[in-house]
Amino acid sequence: MTAVAERTQAEAASFELEMTRFIRAPREKVFDAFVRQDALAAWHCPRGMHVTDASADARIGGRYRIAMAARDGSSFAAGGEYQVLDRADFLAYTWSWEQGPMTGRVTLIEVTLTAKDGGTALHMRHTGFPDAMFRDGHMAGWHSVFNNLVDYLDPEGSAATVTVIGDPRSTYCRTVRMALAEKGVAYTLQPAAPSSPEVTEINPFSRIPVFRDGVIEFYETRAILGYIDEAFDGPSLLPTGGLTSRARNEQWISVINCYFYDAVVRRYVVQYLFPKGANGEPDRAVIDAALPEIDRQLAVFEKAYGGQDYLAGSAASMCDYLLAPILCYLERYPEGAALMGKYPNIRRGQALMRARESYIATEAIFTAA
Ligand SMILES: N[C@@H](CCC(=O)N[C@@H](CS)C(=O)NCC(=O)O)C(=O)O
């Protein structure tokens, strides 16, 4: 064998991944989650998928199998053989996919559990990948699967993995929080200002919110909403009316991001929240300059609603969750309230949003600032 061939073989053997995850549960419970079929059925798939069938014969040489399905109907299954079962310190089992490019390849998973800080440090080693691409793909998958494991075992459920980082007064943060509330997802709110180290560490553009699901991080509200929608059960955040409604939703999201937020929040509301005029008063000239543009844009939304209750389709969707917190601010200040008075369709839409549990649940902190 040439030196290059020898090196290539050695490297191939080294395509493995290791990760450590802290779980607030005793080691026995974590161990059992890997060997009981009811437990496997509850957690063992990435976010956005479901386990459709799980079996586990937890004896040395016994087999397990996990079948998973995505919302689009695609399905995958993996299985293998338990090789070491040392409750609650260590287990090892083989892992093979039944579909896809790694079909038939036997890889090995070793899980070491160590008591730590009243919970368990789970260390996983997964060896036998043919190349770095497969290893990295599995790494991302395992992060997502272990988010489900934490949801399953941690007393706080998904609030142990899902974190919204930002200022609760921010309209964009409220949109994300409304989306999580609509989906019924428990989360942790970590207060942080734009440009603070917690924010810039994740978002190089310094804006809030930023979002974390375990080690999976996102910024930009539309991306966060898309993740939440696909990762979690609960009502869809997208309109149900087919392609036209979905595209309409994207249109309004873009309009709000590019024009409406700027006109209402940046050019008007901040004058009241952070007055920069003489004697600490809002700057009249800035407000007066913003009002005609806000009015012009409100007229666009008024026409868009027409006789409909929501902006895209027959139920609330992402664009409504973006718009409602901005209108909430607009109607708090005198000129904004007067402008809203001109537009009955917008008021009707906003009244419906105001009545939603997700709006009410995110309001207390929002208005207390
Ligand atoms: N495009 C971003 C916009 C987020 C945004 O502008 N957030 C505001 C708070 S509501 C912010 O961080 N402002 C601070 C700044 O502009 O420096 C998104 O969709 O998430």
The ligand as an SDF file (V2000), in Angstrom:
LIG
                    3D

 20 19  0  0  0  0  0  0  0  0999 V2000
  -34.2760   41.9530   10.2400 N   0  0  0  0  0  0  0  0  0  0  0  0
  -34.3110   41.7320   11.6540 C   0  0  0  0  0  0  0  0  0  0  0  0
  -34.7660   43.0170   12.3270 C   0  0  0  0  0  0  0  0  0  0  0  0
  -34.7360   42.9200   13.8220 C   0  0  0  0  0  0  0  0  0  0  0  0
  -34.7470   44.3080   14.4530 C   0  0  0  0  0  0  0  0  0  0  0  0
  -34.6280   45.3510   13.7880 O   0  0  0  0  0  0  0  0  0  0  0  0
  -34.8550   44.3340   15.7770 N   0  0  0  0  0  0  0  0  0  0  0  0
  -34.8050   45.5780   16.4830 C   0  0  0  0  0  0  0  0  0  0  0  0
  -35.6200   45.5090   17.7660 C   0  0  0  0  0  0  0  0  0  0  0  0
  -37.3480   45.3470   17.4320 S   0  0  0  0  0  0  0  0  0  0  0  0
  -33.3660   45.8780   16.8650 C   0  0  0  0  0  0  0  0  0  0  0  0
  -32.5980   44.9930   17.1580 O   0  0  0  0  0  0  0  0  0  0  0  0
  -33.0030   47.1600   16.8480 N   0  0  0  0  0  0  0  0  0  0  0  0
  -31.6980   47.5930   17.2770 C   0  0  0  0  0  0  0  0  0  0  0  0
  -30.9720   48.3690   16.2400 C   0  0  0  0  0  0  0  0  0  0  0  0
  -31.5470   48.7140   15.2010 O   0  0  0  0  0  0  0  0  0  0  0  0
  -29.8000   48.6600   16.4600 O   0  0  0  0  0  0  0  0  0  0  0  0
  -35.2610   40.5720   11.9810 C   0  0  0  0  0  0  0  0  0  0  0  0
  -36.1170   40.2770   11.1390 O   0  0  0  0  0  0  0  0  0  0  0  0
  -35.1310   39.9410   13.0420 O   0  0  0  0  0  0  0  0  0  0  0  0
  1  2  1  0
  2  3  1  0
  2 18  1  0
  3  4  1  0
  4  5  1  0
  5  6  2  0
  5  7  1  0
  7  8  1  0
  8  9  1  0
  8 11  1  0
  9 10  1  0
 11 12  2  0
 11 13  1  0
 13 14  1  0
 14 15  1  0
 15 16  2  0
 15 17  1  0
 18 19  2  0
 18 20  1  0
M  END
$$$$
